[in-house]
């Protein structure tokens, strides 16, 4: 059974940085696009970023472009989200998930929607506050 485990969340002041990690097991990560989502209290789960194969294919929601960077290390079965210049509106529980379709050259879908992703982790809390 595929399992994803997120880590790296915490409390940080505005303008600070955090690096989230998503560790995968029971899956050949090379064949899947992986996305990060976030969910703030009372809001829908939002697709934040997605990464396809190692040579490209990334997606960022407009609100994080230029501040967040997604990367992956297939050998370590891990995906990362480097978050810089954090803002209070970034406060949420962050989740990683696999795209529902596998491919030899995985790519992110045109839009990163919750219904198209599987194998959700338990989430890691990110709180941005002074």
GIVEN-V81697 format. One record per residue. OMEGA is omega in radians with two decimals (NA if undefined). NEAR is the number of other C-alpha atoms within 8 Angstrom. Layout:
omega near
OMEGA NEAR
OMEGA NEAR
//
This chain:
omega near
-3.14 3
3.11 8
3.06 10
-3.14 14
3.12 12
3.07 15
3.05 9
3.11 9
3.12 11
3.12 9
-3.12 8
3.11 12
3.05 9
-3.07 11
-3.13 8
-3.07 9
2.99 10
3.05 11
3.11 10
3.08 12
3.07 12
-3.12 12
-3.08 10
3.05 12
3.13 8
-3.14 7
2.98 6
-2.97 7
-3.08 8
-2.98 8
-3.04 11
2.87 15
-3.12 14
-3.14 13
2.95 15
3.05 13
3.02 14
3.13 12
3.07 11
-3.13 10
3.09 5
-3.11 4
3.09 6
3.05 6
-2.99 9
3.04 9
-3.08 13
-3.07 13
3.13 13
3.09 16
3.10 17
3.13 14
-2.99 13
-3.06 7
3.07 4
3.08 7
3.03 10
3.11 10
3.03 9
2.98 10
-3.02 9
-3.03 5
-3.12 4
-3.13 9
-3.12 8
3.14 5
-3.11 9
3.07 11
3.10 8
3.10 12
-3.14 9
3.05 10
-3.05 8
-3.14 9
3.11 5
-3.10 5
-3.07 12
3.02 12
-3.04 13
3.02 11
3.07 12
-3.08 11
-3.13 12
3.11 10
-3.07 9
-3.12 13
-3.12 9
-3.13 9
3.04 5
3.14 9
-3.09 11
2.91 11
-3.09 11
-3.12 13
2.94 13
-3.10 15
3.12 14
3.03 12
-3.01 13
-3.11 7
3.06 5
-3.11 9
3.04 8
3.07 6
-3.02 7
3.10 12
3.09 11
3.06 15
-3.13 5
3.06 4
-3.06 5
-3.08 12
-3.07 8
-3.02 9
-3.08 5
-3.07 8
-3.02 12
2.99 9
-3.09 9
3.00 11
-3.08 11
3.11 8
3.06 11
-3.05 12
3.01 10
3.12 13
3.14 12
-3.05 14
3.07 8
NA 5
//
